[in-house]
Each structure stands twice: as C-alpha cells, then as structure tokens.
Amino acid sequence: MVSKRNARDITPTSSSTTTTIPPTSPVSRTTSKSNAKKSPQDIALDIWQNYRETTPQRMKLIDTFMAFLVLVGMLQFVYCILVGNFPFNAFLSGFGATVGQFVLTASLRIQTNVENRKEFGAVSPERAFADYVLSSLILHFFCVNFIN
C-alpha cells in the first residue's frame, strides 16, 4: 500500500521527477512510539489527571452540571421508552429543556474559560453569566408554556 504524502514531503525540481524528504524528525518518532505502547486505560488515566490538575474549579462545576443534564436527559428518554409518552408534549418540553440548558451551559463554559480570552475578550464572565441566566429563564418560560 502506498503511503499518503503531504505537500511538504515532496519538493519540486527542475525536471519532471520529484524527490521525497524524510517524513519526520527522530524526536517525533520516539514520541509517537511511546504513545502507541500505552494502553487505553493509561491514556484515559493521563487525561483524567491532566483534567484534575489544570482545569479550574469553576469549569469543573460547570462540567458536573453538564454531566447531570446528560443524565437527566437520558433518564427522561428511557422513561419515555419504558413507561410511555402519553402527554407527549410534556416529554418534548422536559427533554427540550434539558437539551437547551445543556447548550446554554456549554456556551457559558466556552465564554468563561480563561483559554478563550482571545475570542471572547469583550465579554466579561459576569456578562456571560447574566446572559446565561436570562437565556435560561426564556428557555424555561417557553418549555412551561409548551406543556400547556
């Protein structure tokens, strides 16, 4: 099987033939080999440890709330499948509220993350939270009215 080549791997010459530059430096080869030897459990453990060490407490709180919203949405969906969905608009309203709240919370997390200051420099964390609260109130107002 012929390996795919990047544009940087091929250098044009004055004739119609091309020459290939060696792929990567030895440093990146050793790094990729060491990562290839790790088990999936080791990789997951490294990701979890990096998350615990580098993520601020505020982001962890938002992530926990997002996990809770996913759990609530799954419970509503399973309940609808197992028990039934007699007032279907009530199911749609509740499920829509959890999905909408998840999206709003993800937006809040993106706007208040310190690493995203370049993109959201004009938006302060207080302003982002005020927008979040107002949007949540509007979302739940529509969900309650949809139940009727």
Secondary structure, 3 states (H helix, E strand, C coil): CCCCCCHHHEEECCCCCEEECCCCCHHHHHHHHHHHCCCHHHHHHHHHHHHHHHCCHHHHHHHHHHHHHHHHHHHHHHHHHHCCCCCHHHHHHHHHHHHHHHHHHHHHHHHHCHHHCCCCCCCCHHHHHHHHHHHHHHHHHHHHHHHC
